[in-house]
C-alpha cells in the first residue's frame, strides 16, 4: 500500500525518543519533514535522523508534500495547529490531551468534519500488546465479572520550566498523567461514567500537582484513579473482579524493548505472565495509517475525543 506521508510538529524529548523513530520505522508511514519553533532543534533532527527541518508550519505546507501531521507540542498549542492543519486538508494524529477543554475539542472536531480529515487523539499505551492480553484474560472469565478499575500514574519533580507546570500551555497533572488513567478506565469498561467525584491539589502552583477521581460507571462498576507530579514514580493499574485480580505494573509508559509482567491472582493462586516487548508508538502509527480513510473509524474517533474531554472537564471542575 501507499505510505502515509507525515510531518512532525514539535521536536521535544518524546518526539526525538519515540514518535519520530516510530514514523521512520513503520512500513506504513514516511516522515517528510520535522517542524519546531525552536530553530536549535534543527541541528538535532539533521544529525540524528537526516531529515529536513522547518520552524514554521505554514512554510512547510508550501515546501513539502505530506498527507498528515503528528502533533507533539504542549496541549495549549494544539487547537490552533489542528485547525490550521485541517484547513490545509491534512489528517491529524495529535498526542494527548487533545485540548484544554471541551469547547476547544468541539471546535476542532467541527473544523475536521468540515474539511473531511481524520482526527485521532494519541494515547499510544493502548496499542501495547499487554492490554490485549489483559482483555483476553477478562474475556475468558479468569477474574469473573470486573467490578473495579484502579490506576496510578505520576512522576517525580520535573524541571521547573517544564510546560506541564504552565497553565496557559495546558499544564496540570490531570491533562497529562491523569488523562491516561481516565482513558484506560473508560476503555476497559467500554462505557462512559455516569458521575464522578474528584479531589485536585494545586499546592501553591497555578495548575494541579496531584489528584484523584472516583468514577461510577453504573452496573456496580467503579474506578479509582490517582495521578500527580512531584511523587514517587507510579505507572500501573489493577482490575478487580468477582473471582480474581489482574495487575499490570508498567501500564502506560514502556520502552520498546521492555518485557512487562501481567499478574493474575485468584484465591490461593498467583500466576505471572511475561509479555513480549512492544513499541506502542510504532503500533499506533500503523493503526492510524491503516485506518485514517475508514469513515466509520473517523466518526468513532471524533466521538471518542469528545467523550474523553467530557469526563476530564467534569473531573477538573467537580
C-alpha positions as CSV (number, residue, x, y, z in Angstrom):
1,X,0.0,0.0,0.0
2,X,1.0,3.6,-0.4
3,X,2.7,5.0,2.6
4,X,1.1,7.9,4.5
5,X,3.3,10.9,4.4
6,X,3.8,12.7,7.7
7,X,5.1,16.0,9.1
8,X,6.0,16.0,12.8
9,X,5.1,19.2,14.6
10,X,7.1,19.6,17.8
11,X,10.5,18.1,18.3
12,X,10.7,17.7,22.1
13,X,12.1,14.7,24.0
14,X,9.2,12.4,23.4
15,X,9.3,13.1,19.6
16,X,13.0,12.6,19.4
17,X,13.0,9.4,21.5
18,X,9.8,7.7,20.4
19,X,7.4,9.2,17.8
20,X,10.0,10.2,15.1
21,X,11.7,6.8,15.2
22,X,8.3,5.1,15.0
23,X,7.3,7.2,12.0
24,X,10.6,6.3,10.3
25,X,10.4,2.6,11.1
26,X,6.7,2.0,10.3
27,X,6.2,0.2,6.9
28,X,3.0,2.3,6.5
29,X,4.4,5.8,7.0
30,X,7.0,8.1,5.6
31,X,8.3,11.1,7.5
32,X,8.8,14.0,5.2
33,X,9.7,17.0,7.5
34,X,10.0,18.0,11.1
35,X,8.8,21.3,12.4
36,X,9.5,23.2,15.6
37,X,9.6,26.9,16.5
38,X,12.9,26.3,18.3
39,X,15.5,26.6,15.4
40,X,18.1,24.9,17.5
41,X,16.2,21.6,17.2
42,X,17.0,21.6,13.5
43,X,20.6,20.5,14.2
44,X,19.4,17.5,16.3
45,X,16.9,16.5,13.6
46,X,19.6,16.7,10.9
47,X,22.3,14.9,12.8
48,X,20.1,12.2,14.4
49,X,17.6,11.5,11.6
50,X,19.0,13.2,8.4
51,X,15.6,14.9,7.9
52,X,14.5,18.3,6.6
53,X,13.6,20.8,9.3
54,X,11.4,23.9,9.3
55,X,10.5,26.3,12.1
56,X,7.1,27.3,10.5
57,X,4.2,25.1,9.7
58,X,2.9,27.5,7.1
59,X,6.3,27.3,5.3
60,X,6.2,23.5,5.5
61,X,2.8,23.5,3.8
62,X,4.3,25.4,0.9
63,X,7.5,23.5,0.5
64,X,6.6,19.9,1.2
65,X,4.1,17.3,0.1
66,X,2.6,15.4,3.0
67,X,-0.8,13.9,3.9
68,X,-0.9,14.0,7.7
69,X,0.6,15.7,10.8
70,X,1.8,14.2,14.0
71,X,1.4,16.9,16.7
72,X,3.8,16.6,19.6
73,X,3.6,20.1,21.2
74,X,2.2,21.4,24.6
75,X,-1.5,20.9,25.0
76,X,-2.3,24.6,25.0
77,X,-1.0,24.9,21.4
78,X,-3.0,22.1,19.9
79,X,-6.1,23.9,18.9
80,X,-4.5,26.4,16.5
81,X,-2.3,23.7,15.0
82,X,-5.2,21.3,14.5
83,X,-7.3,23.9,12.8
84,X,-4.5,25.1,10.6
85,X,-3.7,21.5,9.6
86,X,-7.4,20.6,8.9
87,X,-7.9,23.7,6.8
88,X,-4.9,22.6,4.7
89,X,-6.6,19.1,4.3
90,X,-4.1,17.2,6.5
91,X,-5.1,14.3,8.6
92,X,-4.2,14.7,12.2
93,X,-2.7,12.4,14.9
94,X,-2.3,14.6,18.0
95,X,-0.7,13.4,21.2
96,X,-2.9,13.5,24.3
97,X,-4.6,15.5,25.8
98,X,-6.2,16.9,22.6
99,X,-7.1,20.3,24.1
100,X,-7.6,22.5,27.2
101,X,-11.4,22.0,27.4
102,X,-14.5,20.6,25.7
103,X,-15.2,23.8,23.9
104,X,-11.9,23.6,22.1
105,X,-12.4,20.0,21.2
106,X,-15.8,20.7,19.8
107,X,-14.3,23.5,17.6
108,X,-11.5,21.1,16.4
109,X,-13.9,18.3,15.6
110,X,-16.1,20.7,13.7
111,X,-13.3,22.0,11.5
112,X,-12.0,18.5,10.8
113,X,-15.5,17.4,9.8
114,X,-15.9,20.3,7.5
115,X,-12.6,19.6,5.8
116,X,-13.1,15.8,5.8
117,X,-9.9,14.9,7.6
118,X,-9.3,12.4,10.3
119,X,-8.6,13.5,13.9
120,X,-7.1,10.9,16.3
121,X,-6.0,11.5,19.9
122,X,-2.8,9.7,20.5
123,X,-2.9,7.5,23.7
124,X,-0.1,5.3,22.5
125,X,-0.3,2.9,25.5
126,X,-3.5,1.3,24.3
127,X,-1.6,-0.3,21.4
128,X,0.8,-2.3,23.5
129,X,0.1,-6.0,23.2
130,X,-0.1,-6.4,27.0
131,X,-3.5,-4.7,27.1
132,X,-4.9,-7.1,24.5
133,X,-3.6,-10.0,26.7
134,X,-5.4,-8.5,29.7
135,X,-8.6,-8.2,27.8
136,X,-8.3,-11.9,26.7
137,X,-7.9,-12.9,30.4
138,X,-11.1,-10.9,31.3
139,X,-13.0,-12.3,28.3
140,X,-12.2,-15.8,29.2
141,X,-13.6,-15.3,32.6
142,X,-10.3,-15.6,34.6
143,X,-11.4,-12.9,37.1
144,X,-15.2,-13.3,36.8
145,X,-17.0,-10.1,36.4
146,X,-14.8,-7.0,36.5
147,X,-16.2,-4.5,39.1
148,X,-13.4,-2.1,39.9
149,X,-10.5,-0.5,38.0
150,X,-7.7,1.3,39.8
151,X,-4.8,3.1,38.2
152,X,-1.9,5.2,39.3
153,X,0.3,7.4,37.0
154,X,2.7,10.1,38.3
155,X,6.2,11.3,38.2
156,X,9.0,12.8,40.4
157,X,9.6,16.5,40.2
158,X,10.1,17.9,36.6
159,X,12.3,20.8,35.5
160,X,10.8,23.9,37.0
161,X,10.4,25.4,33.5
162,X,8.6,22.3,32.2
163,X,5.4,23.2,30.3
164,X,3.4,20.8,32.5
165,X,3.6,23.4,35.3
166,X,2.3,26.2,33.0
167,X,-1.5,26.7,32.9
168,X,-1.5,28.6,29.6
169,X,0.3,25.7,27.9
170,X,-2.1,23.2,29.2
171,X,-0.2,22.0,32.2
172,X,-1.5,20.1,35.2
173,X,-1.4,16.5,36.4
174,X,-4.9,15.7,35.0
175,X,-4.4,16.6,31.4
176,X,-1.0,15.0,31.4
177,X,-0.8,11.8,33.6
178,X,-4.4,11.7,34.7
179,X,-5.8,11.5,31.2
180,X,-4.2,8.1,30.7
181,X,-6.0,6.7,33.7
182,X,-9.3,8.1,32.6
183,X,-8.9,6.8,29.1
184,X,-7.9,3.3,30.4
185,X,-10.9,3.1,32.7
186,X,-13.3,4.1,30.0
187,X,-11.9,1.6,27.5
188,X,-11.7,-1.4,29.8
189,X,-15.3,-1.0,31.0
190,X,-16.3,0.0,27.4
191,X,-18.6,2.6,28.9
192,X,-18.8,6.2,29.9
193,X,-19.0,7.3,33.6
194,X,-22.5,8.4,34.8
195,X,-21.0,10.6,37.5
196,X,-17.7,11.3,39.2
197,X,-16.1,12.8,42.3
198,X,-12.6,14.3,42.3
199,X,-10.0,15.9,44.5
200,X,-7.3,18.1,43.0
201,X,-4.4,19.7,44.9
202,X,-2.5,22.7,43.5
203,X,-0.2,23.1,46.5
204,X,0.6,26.7,45.6
205,X,1.0,26.2,41.9
206,X,-1.2,27.5,39.1
207,X,-2.1,24.0,38.0
208,X,-3.0,20.9,40.0
209,X,0.1,19.0,41.2
210,X,-1.8,15.8,42.0
211,X,-5.3,14.5,42.2
212,X,-7.7,11.5,42.4
213,X,-11.0,10.7,40.9
214,X,-13.8,8.2,41.7
215,X,-15.9,7.3,38.6
216,X,-19.2,5.5,38.7
217,X,-19.9,3.5,35.5
218,X,-23.1,2.0,36.8
219,X,-23.9,-1.7,37.0
220,X,-21.7,-2.0,40.1
221,X,-18.6,-0.9,38.1
222,X,-16.3,1.8,39.6
223,X,-12.8,3.3,39.0
224,X,-10.4,5.0,41.4
225,X,-7.8,7.0,39.6
226,X,-4.7,8.7,41.1
227,X,-2.3,10.9,39.3
228,X,0.3,13.5,40.1
229,X,3.6,15.3,39.7
230,X,6.3,15.5,42.4
231,X,5.6,12.0,43.6
232,X,7.4,8.7,43.6
233,X,7.0,7.3,40.1
234,X,3.9,5.2,39.6
235,X,2.7,3.6,36.3
236,X,0.2,0.7,37.0
237,X,-3.3,-0.5,37.0
238,X,-5.3,-3.1,38.8
239,X,-8.6,-4.7,37.7
240,X,-10.6,-6.3,40.5
241,X,-13.1,-8.9,39.5
242,X,-15.6,-11.1,41.4
243,X,-13.2,-14.1,41.4
244,X,-9.7,-12.6,40.7
245,X,-7.4,-9.7,40.2
246,X,-5.2,-8.6,37.3
247,X,-2.3,-6.3,38.0
248,X,-0.1,-4.5,35.4
249,X,2.9,-2.9,37.0
250,X,4.0,-0.9,33.9
251,X,0.8,0.2,32.2
252,X,1.2,3.4,30.4
253,X,4.8,4.2,29.5
254,X,7.2,1.4,28.5
255,X,10.5,1.4,26.4
256,X,10.1,-0.7,23.2
257,X,12.5,-3.3,24.5
258,X,10.8,-3.7,27.9
259,X,9.3,-7.1,29.0
260,X,6.3,-6.3,31.1
261,X,4.6,-8.7,33.5
262,X,0.9,-9.3,33.9
263,X,0.0,-10.7,37.3
264,X,-3.2,-12.9,37.7
265,X,-4.3,-13.6,41.2
266,X,-7.2,-15.9,42.4
267,X,-8.0,-17.3,45.8
268,X,-4.8,-19.2,46.8
269,X,-3.3,-18.9,43.3
270,X,-0.9,-16.4,41.6
271,X,0.4,-16.5,38.0
272,X,2.8,-14.2,36.3
273,X,2.9,-13.8,32.5
274,X,5.9,-12.3,30.8
275,X,4.9,-10.1,27.8
276,X,7.0,-9.8,24.6
277,X,8.5,-6.3,24.1
278,X,6.2,-4.0,22.0
279,X,6.8,-0.5,20.6
280,X,3.4,1.1,21.2
281,X,4.3,4.3,19.3
282,X,5.0,2.2,16.2
283,X,1.8,0.2,16.6
284,X,-0.2,3.5,17.0
285,X,1.3,4.8,13.8
286,X,0.5,1.6,12.0
287,X,-3.1,1.7,13.2
288,X,-3.6,5.3,12.2
289,X,-2.1,4.8,8.7
290,X,-4.2,1.8,8.1
291,X,-7.5,3.3,9.3
292,X,-7.5,7.1,8.6
293,X,-9.6,6.7,5.5
294,X,-12.3,4.5,7.1
295,X,-15.4,6.6,7.5
296,X,-16.7,4.5,10.4
297,X,-13.4,4.8,12.3
298,X,-13.2,8.5,11.7
299,X,-16.6,9.0,13.2
300,X,-15.7,6.8,16.2
301,X,-12.5,8.8,16.7
302,X,-14.5,12.1,16.8
303,X,-16.9,10.7,19.3
304,X,-14.0,9.3,21.3
305,X,-12.2,12.7,21.7
306,X,-15.5,14.3,22.8
307,X,-16.3,11.7,25.4
308,X,-12.8,11.7,26.8
309,X,-12.9,15.5,27.2
310,X,-16.4,15.5,28.8
311,X,-15.2,13.4,31.7
312,X,-11.9,15.3,32.0
313,X,-13.8,18.6,32.3
314,X,-16.1,17.1,34.9
315,X,-13.1,16.0,37.0
316,X,-11.4,19.3,36.6
317,X,-14.5,21.3,37.5
318,X,-16.0,19.0,40.1
